[in-house]
């Protein structure tokens, strides 16, 4: 699906703090209807000028939701400017772009996410919940600490209502006890095999920093997962 608009204007309705360095920005369109597929991303501009700087961000809301949300980690000047947006400020989007989503017939899904790489997967599982689609999905989500986990309560509530969805949380720098945390070490291929058994009959979607994505792609290929069953999206 490619319903592209040329810098359509959106208005900030709310800025919600998710973690110390991640916020979710709630937007409403002012001049056009905006549709997208769960898992897609948009190009974000802070003004209308055709030569203005833009950055890509994945949409974290589901298509059926009234507001479009972008979840942004503060890692530079542009993302800092997005963090500083106020209610009623204008933002300009073009898109949507990308094909980082499973087709309707695909099952046995495994989502691997690091940090804010969880955004497309949140969109996808909310979309499935809204449409009452129950696919077999395992999400492996790694962060440094419990406080770094974005959408912790949201994902747990969705998983609670869907016995085919399992979220596996991994922390690398935190030993705090929590009933939802599965592992206090790095996420690795050995752990995937412990939880999933045979990997060759699964469809893997990987999103996060480029090193995380590249490493897991290589490990899956070594584990005889076919290249056509591995889908990736990375950020810098």
Secondary structure as UniProt FT lines:
FT   STRAND          5..19
FT   TURN            20..21
FT   STRAND          22..29
FT   TURN            38..39
FT   STRAND          41..45
FT   TURN            50..51
FT   STRAND          54..59
FT   TURN            63..64
FT   STRAND          68..73
FT   HELIX           77..83
FT   TURN            87..88
FT   STRAND          90..97
FT   TURN            104..105
FT   STRAND          109..114
FT   HELIX           115..118
FT   HELIX           119..130
FT   TURN            131..132
FT   STRAND          137..143
FT   HELIX           146..148
FT   TURN            150..151
FT   HELIX           152..160
FT   TURN            163..164
FT   STRAND          165..171
FT   TURN            179..180
FT   STRAND          181..183
FT   HELIX           189..196
FT   TURN            200..201
FT   STRAND          203..209
FT   HELIX           210..222
FT   TURN            223..224
FT   HELIX           227..229
FT   STRAND          230..235
//
